[in-house]
Amino acid sequence: MNIIVAFSSRNASMRFSEALRKGGVPSTLVNTPRDLSLGCGISVRVESRFTSKVQELLMVTDKHSYLGTYKLMKSGSKTVAVPLR
């Protein structure tokens, strides 16, 4: 299972993805799921086993452009994004 981290700017998404990689967390830039319809359209996808690392990095990241973290779940043939609390 994966999580995505959404930002309001592409630049912020790219910076966060790079910071994750430097911290040893593999990540991928992906299109933000349509059911979220928020931000710049580009999010960072990370395996859910790295959720705690993502949260740690978010604590020291500029939160101005951070929009949220979501768990990606399958619902039939669709992928649904559920907010992480």
N, C-alpha and C positions, 0 to 999 in steps of 0.2 A: 504494500500500500504506500501511496505517496502523499506528500503535503505540498501545497503551493503557498508562496508568500507573494502578496500583491503590493505593488507600489503605484504611485500616481505618475511616475516618470520612467521612461526606458533607461535613462542614465542611472537612476537609483537601483533599478532591477539588475543592471549589469554590474554595478559596484558591489551590491550585496552578493551576487553570485561569485564574483571574484574573491571577496572576503571569505566566503564559505570554502572555496577551493584552497585558499592559502591556509585555512584552518584545518585542512584535511577532510573536508566534507564535500563529496561529489554533488554537483548540482547541474541543472540544465535550464536554459531559458526556454520558455514555452509560451504559446498563446494562452491568455487568460480564458478559462472556460466561459462560454457564452451566457450560461445561467447566472454568472456573477455580474457581468456587464459593468465593470468598474475599472478605474485606473487607465493606464496607458495601453492596455491590451497585451502586455508582456509581463509574465510572472516568472518566479524562480521555483522550479520543481526539485524536491529533495525526498529521498526515501524517509519514511516515517520513523525509522530507527534513529535518525539524527535529529528528532524534534527538540530534544533538550539543548543540543548544540546550536540549533537555529534560534531558540529562545534566548540563549546566552548572548549570541551575537546581536540580536535585536535590542538587547538592553544597552549596548554601546553604539548603536547605529542612530544616525539622524532620523528621528521619527516623523519629521515633517512630511515625508512622502510615503510613509508606511501606511497601507490600507487594511491589512489583515492577513491572517494565516488560516488556511483551510485544508481540511482533510478531503482527499478525493476518494469517493466510494462509488462502486458499481451499483446501479439500480436497473436491473434488466439489461438492456443493450446501451443504456445511457451512463455517463459518468456524472456524478453529482458532487458539488463542492459544499462541504458542511463546515461552518466556522469552528475553529478550535477555541476553547475557553481557557 
